[in-house]
Each structure stands twice: as C-alpha cells, then as structure tokens.
C-alpha cells in the first residue's frame, strides 16, 4: 500500500470526510510531509471506492456545489489494520537491525541520544 493511500484510509478511519477535509487530515497526519492535490485525491478515492475500501457516506449542497463525504468501509478498515500490523513488523525488523550496529549505531527506536 502506497503512503498516500495509507494516509487517506487513516484520515477516514474515525469519521466521514469530504475531499478538502481528507486533504487537510492527510497533511496533519503526515506532519506536512504529504500534501495531496485535489486531482490526486479524487483519483485515489475513485480507485479506493472501486476496490470497496471506501464508500460515499452522504452528499450535501454547499454554496450551490455538491459536497461528497466518504467513509472507510469494513473491508477498508481491515486493509488498514493489516497495513498497520505490516508496518509494525517492518519497523521492529529495522530497529533490530539498527541495534546490531553496536556502540556507534543509532539509538533504539523511540530512544533519545
């Protein structure tokens, strides 16, 4: 799963959001490292909807424009949970490998130097 997809699913995990809300949430979740453009977001949402990972929750008219809210589906929640576990395993493996560097290596994950 690509990082933007992971962050989009994460943004939708707690509550339905409209597109701009997803963009804001992804920026916040990534501490500003990932900034989605609208075209990228809506292409990703369409693909995720086709895969059954997100669904349209509801629509509302705001200033004469239709605002569509998306939510994470049950299969989307399962896919996100599986990715979280996968990332945890990978982070643990990286931490183990870094620990093998000896005294001159990087501190343990989460530790301060």
C-alpha positions as CSV (number, residue, x, y, z in Angstrom):
1,X,0.0,0.0,0.0
2,X,1.4,3.4,-1.0
3,X,1.8,6.0,1.7
4,X,-0.9,8.4,0.3
5,X,-3.4,5.5,0.2
6,X,-2.5,4.6,3.8
7,X,-3.0,8.2,4.9
8,X,-6.3,8.6,3.0
9,X,-7.6,5.5,4.7
10,X,-6.3,6.7,8.1
11,X,-8.0,10.0,7.6
12,X,-11.3,8.3,7.0
13,X,-10.9,5.8,9.9
14,X,-12.6,7.9,12.5
15,X,-15.3,9.7,10.6
16,X,-16.6,10.5,7.2
17,X,-14.9,13.5,5.5
18,X,-15.3,15.5,2.3
19,X,-12.4,15.8,-0.1
20,X,-10.9,19.0,1.3
21,X,-11.3,17.5,4.8
22,X,-9.3,14.5,3.7
23,X,-6.6,16.7,2.2
24,X,-6.3,18.6,5.5
25,X,-6.3,15.5,7.6
26,X,-3.6,13.8,5.4
27,X,-1.4,16.9,5.7
28,X,-1.9,16.9,9.5
29,X,-1.3,13.1,9.9
30,X,1.9,13.3,7.9
31,X,3.2,16.4,9.8
32,X,3.1,18.3,6.4
33,X,5.2,15.7,4.6
34,X,2.4,14.6,2.3
35,X,0.3,17.2,0.6
36,X,-2.4,15.8,-1.7
37,X,-3.6,17.7,-4.7
38,X,-7.3,17.5,-5.5
39,X,-6.8,15.6,-8.7
40,X,-4.6,13.1,-7.0
41,X,-7.1,12.7,-4.1
42,X,-10.2,12.2,-6.2
43,X,-8.4,9.7,-8.5
44,X,-7.4,7.8,-5.4
45,X,-10.9,8.0,-3.8
46,X,-12.4,6.7,-7.1
47,X,-9.9,3.8,-7.1
48,X,-10.5,3.0,-3.4
49,X,-14.2,3.1,-4.0
50,X,-13.9,0.6,-6.9
51,X,-11.9,-1.6,-4.6
52,X,-14.6,-1.4,-1.9
53,X,-12.2,0.2,0.6
54,X,-14.2,3.5,0.9
55,X,-17.8,4.4,0.2
56,X,-19.8,7.5,-0.3
57,X,-21.4,8.3,3.1
58,X,-23.6,11.2,2.0
59,X,-23.7,14.3,-0.1
60,X,-24.8,17.8,0.7
61,X,-25.1,21.1,-1.2
62,X,-22.9,23.9,0.0
63,X,-22.9,27.2,-1.9
64,X,-24.6,25.6,-4.8
65,X,-22.0,22.8,-5.1
66,X,-22.3,19.2,-4.2
67,X,-20.0,18.1,-1.4
68,X,-19.5,14.4,-1.2
69,X,-18.4,12.7,2.1
70,X,-16.5,9.5,2.1
71,X,-16.1,6.9,4.8
72,X,-14.0,3.9,5.4
73,X,-15.8,0.6,4.6
74,X,-15.4,-2.5,6.8
75,X,-13.1,-4.0,4.2
76,X,-11.2,-0.7,4.2
77,X,-10.8,-0.9,7.9
78,X,-9.5,-4.5,7.6
79,X,-7.0,-3.5,4.9
80,X,-5.8,-0.5,7.0
81,X,-5.4,-2.7,10.1
82,X,-3.4,-5.2,8.1
83,X,-1.2,-2.5,6.8
84,X,-0.6,-1.1,10.3
85,X,0.5,-4.5,11.5
86,X,2.8,-4.9,8.5
87,X,4.4,-1.5,9.2
88,X,4.9,-2.5,12.8
89,X,6.7,-5.7,11.8
90,X,8.9,-3.8,9.4
91,X,9.7,-1.1,12.0
92,X,10.6,-3.8,14.5
93,X,12.9,-5.5,12.0
94,X,14.6,-2.2,11.2
95,X,15.0,-1.5,14.9
96,X,16.6,-4.9,15.4
97,X,19.0,-4.4,12.5
98,X,20.0,-0.9,13.8
99,X,20.6,-2.4,17.2
100,X,23.2,-4.7,15.6
101,X,25.3,-1.8,14.7
102,X,26.9,-1.7,18.1
103,X,28.0,1.2,20.2
104,X,28.4,3.6,17.2
105,X,24.9,2.9,15.8
106,X,21.7,4.8,16.0
107,X,19.8,4.8,19.3
108,X,16.9,2.3,19.7
109,X,13.6,3.4,18.1
110,X,11.9,6.0,20.3
111,X,15.0,6.5,22.4
112,X,16.8,9.8,22.7
113,X,20.5,10.2,22.2
